[in-house]
Amino acid sequence: MVPNPFRRLEDKYSSPLTSPSWRSDQVTDFNRRSTAAADPAGSHLRSPHLPDLPQAMGGSGTSNSSRGHRELSVFYMPQSFQLAPPPATQKPTTQRASATAHTTLSLRSTRQVSAAPIADDIRSSQPEWPLTQQFTLLEGSSSATSTEQNRPTAPNLEARRNTTSTTTSPDTQSIPLDNITPSLSRFSEDEAETESVFPRLVKPHMGCYSRQDVYIKRWSWLYVTLVILSLYSTVLSGIWFSASIFQPRYGRGVSTGEGWRLAPGTATLLAALFAKTIELSFVTVFVAVLGQVITRRAFSRLSRRVTLAEMTMRNWVIQPGSLLTHWEGFPKAATTFLGALTLAAAICSLFYTTASDAMVSPKLSTPSWTTRNLKSLVRASYANPYYIKDTCQIPIVEGLPSTVQESCVNVLYSGQSYHSLVAFMQEWDAIRKAGNSTLHKLSDRPTAKHNLFDNTTMESSWIETEYGDMAANFAKHKRVINNVTLAMPHPGVYAAATDPVNGILQPNELMGVGEYSVRASVVSPAVNVMCVNMNASELAPIVYTRFPNARIDHTSVPGQVIGVADWQKDIPQPLPTEYLNRTVVDDIFKWGEKYGRRPPIFQLYPLGYNIITNWTDYSPDTSLYALARFPNITDYTLCELRSWLTPKCSTSFNLSGTSGGYMKAHCEDANDKNAYERVNKIDADKPPQLSGDWRNVAVQWGLAIDLSGGTQNNNASNAWVLTNLIRAKPALETNLPSVAEALAVLVANTAVVGAQDSPFQASWQYNAKDNILDPPGVYETFHAQVRTQQYTSTHTAAWQAIFYPVLGFTFVLNVLCLMYIVSGTSLTSSTFFSSTKRNSSLSSPSSSLPLFTGPEDKRDSSLLAFPFRMHSRHTAVKPAPSDGDLLDEEDPDLVLRNKDEERGRKAAKGLVTDYTEPQNLFALAINSPHSRALAGSCGHGPNAAELGVPWRIGYTAGANHYFFEEGNNAGAAYGNATAMNSGAALLAEEGQYGASYKRLSSRRPWL
């Protein structure tokens, strides 16, 4: 049950009021009472809120006695204790104020002020009183009159208000009308009187009886809402701050793929939406907590009070631009700890959405490399000709299947081969036109380019370049040897990267703009081309027309002979001991019994600009041979083409939604940790295992491009191009490729086609017919490093790290606000409570305390952020209770004090009315007494000095009224001459600021 605020009212008014700080000459004799009859003209009035004014209008000083009256004798009473109105028949006499020494006050109409609590819209509905009865200054002490003693003690407010008092202060003083200060004057807004100034005496807040307590219950709607908003803001700001630090990757969670996934645009929108709600909730909670802190400080009698500059700090957070437009209060408030926190909150609220977009909003990013195992399907061995034919895609179904498949493969080979050769020649042509080439080393020269699936460019690498040094080979073998080896990336890496089983985000799942990179530890298919210059006699052991008893025919070219159509029947069949004829180049090509290989046999010597090949089927050889003739030199050129899977490389694959795919064979790099030979511990010096199946593929390739057209002397264009690249000197030209390089580029596509769906290791380890596995094949795993671009909460530039403090401070401030709202000030209050009780005897009464506060209440309630029960300051201190009194549980004072302390503890944990909110601030300010500290600021607002005036919230227990009052006698310190004078100059007919007011009040606003 809430204690009755009027419980001890009779006790206060039944005993004389004592004030030890009053002077003896100021004690008023209550037997002497001045009434309206004593001053019928009503020319000497005195407001209870005004200091004593000098009799001369030009005076600027204020007497100590009048200041003492103002500070010690003014108190506020509810409407039930106002002076009883005079009979309605009494009418004040309207008269003009006489001219003073400084100015003449011209009153076009005189209005009387109602006795009821004043409101701007109330005019003549209340009875008019003489001016002398409207303002009384209660001074000194007196005994309660019979009316006061017989005042009813009914607890309801209406009964109180119906009870009136006819007591009049014995020292009622009056002042001249022209001594009214500017704070008590206003402009009339009636249309008929817009040009006149009327000094209307505004009665102070005698009728403001607080309907509700300033304490807001803990589980009220306001409190619960603040707790929910604070929890929301704290949790989400913590998640946002953590996301900016740990930078989570969302994978397929943020993509355009199928299933429960967020589209990138939706994810970005949601991040911005949540960031905005965090910002709004943070601002709401922080401003509320800031208001609680400032209001509690204003209530507290132990604080340093609050200033207008501190009250406007909430605008920094709500309206950050006010730091520039209203900067006057910034130096006074920002230097405090609370001001620094508020400034940090303003910066956080201003940049939080930007910080979230830069640090948390999902955006495509490329993380560091991660090591993992990838897998892909394996269907057949490397360069399996049967599998290549079976998988060649062609819509023709009529005819023999073998013919259809062979034709499809021929088109495939020829198209890809010529495309690669043309691209290779274009690159060299650009080098020649530049005219500054220094490409002497094979490793620096252009390589083959191949298109895989029309969206991925495959780039090869020259390997085993030590065998390609033509000068060194010439010095060793005394002939021109052009030996090159070209390694291609493994096309199976593309299949593994795009296989859903590996879970790599594809660019089409990232709105077509994503990309990823793979470094695969797999073998690379390689082709070797070695071309050796030989004269006709050196070639005789391997040219059929030079064999004894050879069956020959003459060609259309005079002097040229060729073996008959079935000349291959004359070639000895392969036997374990049969290695055919010996040549001078057996050690170079590794022929003969020593190497277990047979040399090739050609049908004839080719003419100039022609090439013939050897594809006899009598030997289980692994190489394809081509014999070419460049007419500008006397020698022929014999080239050997081979292929194998090299372990000296790794395959790198990059796929981008904007630039397509790119694959490269990364070979013979000592720093490459992903090379197949390093990951699988293979001896790289061991000779490679040549692929016999590749020879069959190469034979089909030769037929597809008609590489052997020299048997018919067709002078094919491809042969003409290739023969022009034959080198006569043991050196590579810087502006022109060699014939071996061109042949390697031309045949490189066979290595790519043969490696599709082939193993990622160097050997075939499966048992299947024709080395072809049944569909869908077998997954084979390989080591890889993967870097996948995906949507991540991260920043894209290093300078954006400056937003870390914004996210961090927002989270910290949210935590502090949540702790304040949930825990309140109970810890601080209990600490102050105990310390204040211990030191109560050492603390002196504050001059700014309300009139009705006693020493006991100061000790009991000063710990709280505001007073909850205040007793008369002039009530005699009760003696210490005896032992018997301590046992008396029915002591009403003890019970009431315990209830007060309980209310204080509850209020310390709950909320109070936020007096920094404009509506609450206006209601409190308009019901507060006038102050000289802000006199003269009604037009333009307070200046920088006035923004630093300390204020506190006072309370009168008898009137149940809250009001602003100056702290530490600020009015005298911050007053000025204009505020201290009588204000008569401001009450002139047109007024000093009348023109501005008339212009503003007579125009219609835009909004």
LINPE-V686620 format. One record per backbone hydrogen bond with DSSP energy under -0.5 kcal/mol. NH is the residue of the N-H (numbers start at 1). CO is the residue of the C=O. E is the energy in kcal/mol with one decimal. If there is no record, write none. Layout:
nh=NH co=CO e=E
nh=NH co=CO e=E
This chain:
nh=7 co=4 e=-1.8
nh=9 co=6 e=-1.2
nh=12 co=8 e=-1.6
nh=13 co=9 e=-2.2
nh=14 co=10 e=-1.6
nh=15 co=11 e=-0.7
nh=22 co=19 e=-1.7
nh=26 co=23 e=-1.5
nh=27 co=24 e=-0.9
nh=30 co=28 e=-0.8
nh=32 co=29 e=-1.3
nh=33 co=31 e=-0.8
nh=34 co=169 e=-0.7
nh=39 co=35 e=-0.7
nh=40 co=37 e=-0.8
nh=42 co=39 e=-1.6
nh=45 co=174 e=-0.8
nh=45 co=175 e=-4.9
nh=46 co=173 e=-0.7
nh=50 co=47 e=-1.5
nh=59 co=56 e=-1.2
nh=67 co=63 e=-1.9
nh=68 co=64 e=-2.8
nh=69 co=65 e=-2.6
nh=70 co=66 e=-2.1
nh=71 co=67 e=-2.2
nh=72 co=68 e=-2.7
nh=73 co=69 e=-1.8
nh=75 co=73 e=-0.5
nh=81 co=78 e=-1.8
nh=82 co=79 e=-1.6
nh=84 co=165 e=-1.5
nh=90 co=87 e=-1.8
nh=91 co=89 e=-0.5
nh=100 co=103 e=-2.1
nh=105 co=103 e=-0.5
nh=106 co=104 e=-0.7
nh=107 co=105 e=-0.6
nh=108 co=106 e=-0.6
nh=115 co=127 e=-0.7
nh=122 co=119 e=-1.5
nh=123 co=121 e=-0.5
nh=129 co=113 e=-0.8
nh=133 co=130 e=-1.5
nh=134 co=130 e=-0.5
nh=134 co=131 e=-0.9
nh=135 co=131 e=-0.8
nh=138 co=136 e=-0.6
nh=139 co=137 e=-0.7
nh=149 co=145 e=-2.8
nh=150 co=146 e=-2.2
nh=151 co=148 e=-1.3
nh=160 co=156 e=-1.2
nh=161 co=157 e=-2.5
nh=162 co=158 e=-2.0
nh=163 co=159 e=-0.7
nh=163 co=160 e=-0.8
nh=164 co=162 e=-0.6
nh=165 co=82 e=-1.3
nh=172 co=169 e=-1.2
nh=179 co=176 e=-1.5
nh=180 co=177 e=-1.3
nh=184 co=181 e=-2.0
nh=185 co=182 e=-1.6
nh=186 co=198 e=-0.9
nh=188 co=196 e=-0.6
nh=193 co=190 e=-1.2
nh=194 co=191 e=-0.8
nh=196 co=193 e=-1.4
nh=198 co=186 e=-0.6
nh=198 co=196 e=-0.5
nh=199 co=197 e=-0.5
nh=200 co=198 e=-1.5
nh=201 co=199 e=-0.6
nh=202 co=200 e=-0.8
nh=203 co=201 e=-0.6
nh=206 co=204 e=-1.8
nh=208 co=205 e=-1.3
nh=209 co=207 e=-1.2
nh=210 co=208 e=-0.6
nh=210 co=960 e=-2.6
nh=216 co=911 e=-3.3
nh=217 co=215 e=-0.5
nh=220 co=217 e=-1.4
nh=224 co=220 e=-2.8
nh=225 co=221 e=-2.4
nh=226 co=222 e=-2.3
nh=227 co=223 e=-2.4
nh=228 co=224 e=-2.5
nh=229 co=225 e=-2.8
nh=230 co=226 e=-2.6
nh=231 co=227 e=-2.8
nh=232 co=228 e=-2.7
nh=233 co=229 e=-2.8
nh=234 co=230 e=-2.7
nh=235 co=231 e=-2.8
nh=236 co=232 e=-2.3
nh=237 co=233 e=-2.2
nh=238 co=234 e=-2.0
nh=239 co=235 e=-2.2
nh=240 co=236 e=-2.9
nh=241 co=237 e=-2.4
nh=242 co=238 e=-2.5
nh=243 co=239 e=-2.7
nh=244 co=240 e=-1.9
nh=245 co=241 e=-1.1
nh=246 co=242 e=-3.1
nh=247 co=243 e=-1.8
nh=250 co=791 e=-2.5
nh=253 co=250 e=-2.6
nh=254 co=251 e=-0.9
nh=255 co=253 e=-0.5
nh=255 co=262 e=-1.3
nh=256 co=509 e=-3.0
nh=261 co=259 e=-1.8
nh=262 co=253 e=-2.8
nh=267 co=263 e=-2.7
nh=268 co=264 e=-2.3
nh=269 co=265 e=-2.0
nh=270 co=266 e=-2.7
nh=271 co=267 e=-2.3
nh=272 co=268 e=-2.1
nh=273 co=269 e=-2.4
nh=274 co=270 e=-3.0
nh=275 co=271 e=-2.2
nh=276 co=272 e=-2.0
nh=277 co=273 e=-2.2
nh=278 co=274 e=-2.5
nh=279 co=275 e=-2.3
nh=280 co=276 e=-2.8
nh=281 co=277 e=-2.7
nh=282 co=278 e=-2.6
nh=283 co=279 e=-2.5
nh=284 co=280 e=-2.5
nh=285 co=281 e=-2.7
nh=286 co=282 e=-2.9
nh=287 co=283 e=-2.4
nh=288 co=284 e=-1.9
nh=289 co=285 e=-2.8
nh=290 co=286 e=-3.1
nh=291 co=287 e=-2.3
nh=292 co=288 e=-2.1
nh=293 co=289 e=-2.6
nh=294 co=290 e=-2.5
nh=295 co=291 e=-2.7
nh=296 co=292 e=-2.5
nh=297 co=293 e=-2.1
nh=298 co=294 e=-2.2
nh=299 co=295 e=-2.0
nh=300 co=296 e=-2.3
nh=300 co=865 e=-0.7
nh=306 co=951 e=-2.5
nh=308 co=949 e=-0.5
nh=309 co=947 e=-2.2
nh=311 co=307 e=-2.0
nh=312 co=308 e=-1.7
nh=313 co=310 e=-1.2
nh=314 co=311 e=-0.7
nh=315 co=312 e=-1.2
nh=316 co=312 e=-0.6
nh=316 co=313 e=-1.1
nh=317 co=313 e=-0.9
nh=318 co=314 e=-2.3
nh=319 co=315 e=-2.9
nh=322 co=319 e=-2.5
nh=323 co=320 e=-1.8
nh=324 co=321 e=-1.6
nh=325 co=321 e=-2.0
nh=326 co=322 e=-2.5
nh=327 co=324 e=-0.5
nh=330 co=327 e=-1.2
nh=331 co=327 e=-0.7
nh=333 co=329 e=-1.6
nh=334 co=330 e=-3.0
nh=336 co=333 e=-1.3
nh=340 co=336 e=-2.4
nh=341 co=337 e=-2.3
nh=342 co=338 e=-2.4
nh=343 co=339 e=-2.6
nh=344 co=340 e=-2.4
nh=345 co=341 e=-2.6
nh=346 co=342 e=-2.5
nh=347 co=343 e=-2.3
nh=348 co=344 e=-2.6
nh=349 co=345 e=-2.9
nh=350 co=346 e=-1.9
nh=351 co=347 e=-2.1
nh=352 co=348 e=-1.2
nh=355 co=351 e=-3.0
nh=356 co=352 e=-2.8
nh=357 co=353 e=-2.2
nh=358 co=354 e=-2.0
nh=359 co=355 e=-2.7
nh=360 co=356 e=-2.3
nh=361 co=356 e=-2.9
nh=363 co=792 e=-1.8
nh=365 co=790 e=-1.9
nh=367 co=365 e=-0.7
nh=367 co=788 e=-0.6
nh=370 co=786 e=-2.4
nh=372 co=784 e=-2.6
nh=374 co=782 e=-2.3
nh=376 co=780 e=-1.8
nh=378 co=778 e=-2.3
nh=379 co=757 e=-2.6
nh=380 co=757 e=-2.1
nh=381 co=771 e=-1.4
nh=383 co=754 e=-2.2
nh=384 co=381 e=-1.1
nh=385 co=383 e=-0.8
nh=388 co=384 e=-2.1
nh=389 co=385 e=-1.9
nh=390 co=386 e=-2.2
nh=391 co=387 e=-1.9
nh=392 co=389 e=-0.7
nh=394 co=392 e=-0.6
nh=404 co=400 e=-2.5
nh=405 co=401 e=-2.6
nh=406 co=402 e=-2.2
nh=407 co=403 e=-2.4
nh=408 co=404 e=-2.1
nh=409 co=405 e=-2.3
nh=410 co=406 e=-2.3
nh=411 co=407 e=-2.2
nh=412 co=408 e=-2.1
nh=413 co=409 e=-2.8
nh=414 co=410 e=-2.6
nh=415 co=411 e=-2.5
nh=416 co=412 e=-1.9
nh=417 co=413 e=-2.6
nh=418 co=414 e=-2.3
nh=419 co=415 e=-1.7
nh=420 co=416 e=-2.1
nh=421 co=417 e=-2.3
nh=422 co=418 e=-2.6
nh=423 co=419 e=-2.0
nh=424 co=420 e=-2.1
nh=425 co=421 e=-2.5
nh=426 co=422 e=-2.3
nh=427 co=423 e=-1.7
nh=428 co=424 e=-1.8
nh=429 co=425 e=-2.4
nh=430 co=426 e=-1.8
nh=431 co=427 e=-1.6
nh=432 co=428 e=-2.5
nh=433 co=429 e=-2.4
nh=434 co=430 e=-1.6
nh=435 co=431 e=-1.5
nh=440 co=438 e=-1.9
nh=444 co=441 e=-1.0
nh=445 co=442 e=-1.2
nh=450 co=458 e=-2.5
nh=452 co=450 e=-0.5
nh=452 co=456 e=-3.4
nh=453 co=451 e=-0.6
nh=455 co=452 e=-1.4
nh=456 co=452 e=-1.2
nh=457 co=661 e=-2.2
nh=458 co=450 e=-4.0
nh=458 co=456 e=-0.5
nh=459 co=457 e=-0.5
nh=459 co=663 e=-3.0
nh=460 co=448 e=-2.0
nh=461 co=487 e=-2.1
nh=463 co=485 e=-2.3
nh=467 co=464 e=-1.6
nh=468 co=465 e=-1.2
nh=469 co=466 e=-0.6
nh=470 co=468 e=-1.1
nh=473 co=469 e=-2.3
nh=474 co=470 e=-2.4
nh=475 co=471 e=-2.1
nh=476 co=472 e=-1.4
nh=477 co=473 e=-3.0
nh=478 co=474 e=-2.2
nh=481 co=479 e=-0.6
nh=482 co=531 e=-3.2
nh=483 co=481 e=-0.7
nh=484 co=482 e=-0.5
nh=484 co=529 e=-2.6
nh=485 co=463 e=-0.5
nh=486 co=527 e=-2.9
nh=487 co=461 e=-3.0
nh=488 co=525 e=-3.3
nh=491 co=489 e=-0.5
nh=493 co=490 e=-1.5
nh=494 co=491 e=-0.7
nh=495 co=491 e=-1.1
nh=496 co=492 e=-2.1
nh=497 co=493 e=-2.5
nh=498 co=494 e=-1.8
nh=499 co=495 e=-0.5
nh=499 co=496 e=-0.6
nh=502 co=499 e=-1.9
nh=503 co=500 e=-1.3
nh=505 co=503 e=-0.5
nh=509 co=506 e=-1.9
nh=510 co=507 e=-1.5
nh=512 co=507 e=-2.4
nh=513 co=507 e=-0.5
nh=513 co=510 e=-1.7
nh=514 co=507 e=-0.6
nh=516 co=655 e=-1.7
nh=517 co=787 e=-2.5
nh=518 co=653 e=-2.6
nh=519 co=785 e=-2.7
nh=520 co=518 e=-0.6
nh=520 co=651 e=-3.2
nh=521 co=783 e=-3.0
nh=522 co=520 e=-1.4
nh=523 co=760 e=-1.5
nh=524 co=646 e=-2.2
nh=526 co=644 e=-3.1
nh=527 co=486 e=-2.5
nh=528 co=642 e=-2.7
nh=529 co=484 e=-2.6
nh=530 co=640 e=-2.1
nh=531 co=482 e=-2.8
nh=532 co=638 e=-2.8
nh=533 co=480 e=-2.0
nh=534 co=636 e=-2.8
nh=539 co=535 e=-1.2
nh=540 co=536 e=-0.8
nh=540 co=537 e=-0.5
nh=542 co=539 e=-2.0
nh=543 co=540 e=-1.3
nh=544 co=542 e=-0.5
nh=544 co=602 e=-3.5
nh=546 co=543 e=-1.6
nh=547 co=544 e=-2.2
nh=550 co=547 e=-1.3
nh=552 co=550 e=-0.7
nh=553 co=562 e=-3.5
nh=555 co=560 e=-2.3
nh=558 co=556 e=-0.6
nh=560 co=557 e=-2.1
nh=562 co=553 e=-3.1
nh=563 co=603 e=-1.2
nh=564 co=551 e=-2.0
nh=567 co=564 e=-1.6
nh=569 co=566 e=-1.8
nh=570 co=567 e=-1.6
nh=571 co=568 e=-1.4
nh=574 co=618 e=-0.6
nh=578 co=575 e=-1.4
nh=579 co=577 e=-0.7
nh=586 co=583 e=-1.0
nh=589 co=585 e=-2.5
nh=590 co=586 e=-1.5
nh=591 co=586 e=-1.9
nh=592 co=597 e=-3.2
nh=595 co=592 e=-0.6
nh=596 co=592 e=-1.6
nh=597 co=592 e=-1.5
nh=599 co=579 e=-0.6
nh=602 co=542 e=-3.0
nh=609 co=629 e=-2.5
nh=610 co=607 e=-1.2
nh=610 co=629 e=-0.6
nh=612 co=627 e=-2.4
nh=614 co=625 e=-2.0
nh=615 co=613 e=-0.5
nh=621 co=619 e=-1.4
nh=624 co=641 e=-2.3
nh=625 co=614 e=-0.8
nh=626 co=639 e=-2.4
nh=627 co=612 e=-3.3
nh=628 co=626 e=-0.5
nh=628 co=637 e=-2.8
nh=629 co=610 e=-1.4
nh=630 co=635 e=-0.6
nh=631 co=629 e=-0.6
nh=633 co=630 e=-1.9
nh=636 co=534 e=-3.7
nh=637 co=628 e=-2.5
nh=638 co=532 e=-2.8
nh=639 co=626 e=-3.2
nh=639 co=637 e=-0.5
nh=640 co=530 e=-2.3
nh=641 co=624 e=-3.0
nh=642 co=528 e=-2.4
nh=644 co=526 e=-1.9
nh=645 co=689 e=-0.5
nh=646 co=524 e=-2.9
nh=646 co=644 e=-0.6
nh=650 co=666 e=-2.0
nh=651 co=520 e=-2.0
nh=652 co=650 e=-0.6
nh=652 co=664 e=-2.5
nh=653 co=518 e=-2.9
nh=654 co=662 e=-3.0
nh=655 co=516 e=-2.3
nh=656 co=660 e=-2.0
nh=657 co=514 e=-2.6
nh=660 co=656 e=-1.4
nh=661 co=455 e=-3.0
nh=662 co=654 e=-2.8
nh=663 co=457 e=-3.1
nh=664 co=652 e=-2.2
nh=665 co=459 e=-1.7
nh=666 co=650 e=-3.2
nh=666 co=664 e=-0.8
nh=667 co=665 e=-0.8
nh=668 co=648 e=-2.2
nh=670 co=668 e=-0.5
nh=672 co=669 e=-1.6
nh=673 co=671 e=-1.1
nh=675 co=672 e=-1.0
nh=676 co=649 e=-1.9
nh=677 co=647 e=-2.0
nh=678 co=675 e=-0.9
nh=679 co=675 e=-2.2
nh=680 co=676 e=-2.4
nh=682 co=677 e=-1.6
nh=684 co=682 e=-0.7
nh=686 co=683 e=-1.0
nh=690 co=688 e=-0.8
nh=691 co=643 e=-2.2
nh=692 co=690 e=-0.7
nh=695 co=691 e=-0.7
nh=696 co=692 e=-1.0
nh=697 co=693 e=-1.8
nh=698 co=694 e=-2.9
nh=699 co=695 e=-2.4
nh=700 co=696 e=-1.9
nh=701 co=697 e=-2.2
nh=702 co=698 e=-2.7
nh=703 co=699 e=-1.9
nh=704 co=700 e=-2.0
nh=705 co=701 e=-1.8
nh=706 co=703 e=-0.6
nh=707 co=702 e=-2.6
nh=709 co=706 e=-1.0
nh=710 co=611 e=-2.6
nh=711 co=708 e=-1.4
nh=712 co=709 e=-1.2
nh=713 co=710 e=-0.6
nh=714 co=709 e=-1.9
nh=720 co=716 e=-2.2
nh=721 co=717 e=-2.5
nh=722 co=718 e=-2.2
nh=723 co=719 e=-2.7
nh=724 co=720 e=-1.4
nh=725 co=722 e=-1.6
nh=726 co=723 e=-1.5
nh=731 co=729 e=-2.4
nh=739 co=725 e=-1.2
nh=742 co=738 e=-2.1
nh=743 co=739 e=-2.4
nh=744 co=740 e=-2.1
nh=745 co=741 e=-2.1
nh=746 co=742 e=-2.4
nh=747 co=743 e=-2.2
nh=748 co=744 e=-0.7
nh=750 co=747 e=-1.3
nh=751 co=747 e=-0.6
nh=751 co=748 e=-0.7
nh=752 co=748 e=-1.4
nh=753 co=749 e=-2.7
nh=754 co=750 e=-2.2
nh=755 co=751 e=-1.2
nh=756 co=752 e=-0.7
nh=756 co=753 e=-0.7
nh=758 co=755 e=-1.8
nh=765 co=763 e=-0.5
nh=768 co=766 e=-0.8
nh=771 co=768 e=-1.8
nh=772 co=769 e=-1.7
nh=773 co=379 e=-3.9
nh=777 co=774 e=-1.4
nh=778 co=378 e=-2.0
nh=780 co=376 e=-2.9
nh=782 co=374 e=-2.7
nh=784 co=372 e=-2.0
nh=785 co=519 e=-2.0
nh=786 co=370 e=-3.2
nh=787 co=517 e=-2.6
nh=789 co=515 e=-2.3
nh=789 co=787 e=-0.5
nh=790 co=365 e=-1.5
nh=792 co=363 e=-2.5
nh=793 co=248 e=-1.9
nh=794 co=361 e=-0.6
nh=794 co=792 e=-1.4
nh=800 co=797 e=-1.0
nh=801 co=798 e=-1.6
nh=802 co=799 e=-1.6
nh=803 co=800 e=-1.8
nh=804 co=801 e=-1.7
nh=807 co=803 e=-1.8
nh=808 co=804 e=-2.8
nh=809 co=805 e=-3.2
nh=810 co=806 e=-1.8
nh=811 co=807 e=-1.7
nh=812 co=808 e=-2.4
nh=813 co=809 e=-3.0
nh=814 co=810 e=-2.1
nh=815 co=811 e=-2.3
nh=816 co=812 e=-2.4
nh=817 co=813 e=-2.6
nh=818 co=814 e=-2.5
nh=819 co=815 e=-2.5
nh=820 co=816 e=-2.2
nh=821 co=817 e=-2.6
nh=822 co=818 e=-2.7
nh=823 co=819 e=-2.6
nh=824 co=819 e=-0.5
nh=824 co=820 e=-1.9
nh=825 co=908 e=-2.6
nh=826 co=823 e=-1.1
nh=829 co=825 e=-3.3
nh=830 co=826 e=-2.5
nh=831 co=827 e=-2.0
nh=832 co=828 e=-2.7
nh=833 co=829 e=-2.8
nh=834 co=830 e=-2.2
nh=835 co=831 e=-2.3
nh=836 co=832 e=-2.9
nh=837 co=833 e=-2.0
nh=838 co=834 e=-1.7
nh=839 co=835 e=-1.7
nh=840 co=837 e=-0.7
nh=842 co=839 e=-1.1
nh=843 co=839 e=-0.8
nh=843 co=840 e=-0.6
nh=849 co=846 e=-1.5
nh=853 co=851 e=-1.3
nh=858 co=854 e=-1.9
nh=859 co=855 e=-1.8
nh=860 co=856 e=-2.0
nh=861 co=857 e=-2.9
nh=862 co=858 e=-1.3
nh=864 co=861 e=-1.1
nh=873 co=851 e=-1.7
nh=875 co=872 e=-1.0
nh=886 co=882 e=-1.8
nh=887 co=883 e=-0.9
nh=887 co=884 e=-0.5
nh=888 co=885 e=-1.1
nh=889 co=887 e=-1.0
nh=891 co=888 e=-1.1
nh=892 co=890 e=-0.5
nh=895 co=891 e=-2.3
nh=896 co=892 e=-2.8
nh=897 co=893 e=-2.5
nh=898 co=894 e=-2.4
nh=899 co=895 e=-2.1
nh=900 co=896 e=-2.3
nh=901 co=897 e=-2.5
nh=902 co=898 e=-2.2
nh=903 co=899 e=-2.6
nh=904 co=900 e=-2.4
nh=905 co=901 e=-2.2
nh=906 co=902 e=-2.1
nh=907 co=903 e=-2.7
nh=908 co=904 e=-2.0
nh=909 co=905 e=-1.0
nh=909 co=906 e=-0.7
nh=910 co=906 e=-1.4
nh=911 co=216 e=-1.6
nh=913 co=214 e=-1.3
nh=915 co=913 e=-1.0
nh=917 co=914 e=-1.1
nh=921 co=917 e=-3.2
nh=922 co=918 e=-2.7
nh=923 co=919 e=-2.0
nh=924 co=920 e=-2.3
nh=925 co=921 e=-2.6
nh=926 co=922 e=-2.7
nh=927 co=923 e=-0.8
nh=928 co=925 e=-1.5
nh=934 co=931 e=-0.6
nh=935 co=932 e=-1.1
nh=937 co=934 e=-1.9
nh=941 co=937 e=-1.5
nh=947 co=943 e=-1.6
nh=948 co=945 e=-1.1
nh=949 co=946 e=-1.3
nh=951 co=306 e=-3.2
nh=952 co=965 e=-2.3
nh=953 co=298 e=-2.1
nh=954 co=952 e=-0.6
nh=954 co=963 e=-3.4
nh=956 co=961 e=-2.3
nh=957 co=955 e=-0.6
nh=959 co=76 e=-0.6
nh=960 co=956 e=-1.3
nh=961 co=956 e=-1.5
nh=963 co=954 e=-1.9
nh=965 co=952 e=-2.3
nh=967 co=950 e=-2.3
nh=972 co=969 e=-0.6
nh=973 co=969 e=-1.1
nh=974 co=970 e=-2.6
nh=975 co=971 e=-0.7
nh=980 co=976 e=-1.9
nh=981 co=977 e=-1.2
nh=982 co=57 e=-0.6
nh=986 co=983 e=-0.6
nh=987 co=983 e=-0.6
nh=987 co=984 e=-1.0
nh=988 co=985 e=-0.9
nh=997 co=993 e=-1.9
nh=998 co=994 e=-2.8
nh=999 co=995 e=-2.3
nh=1000 co=996 e=-2.2
nh=1001 co=997 e=-2.9
nh=1002 co=998 e=-1.6
nh=1003 co=999 e=-0.5
nh=1003 co=1000 e=-0.5
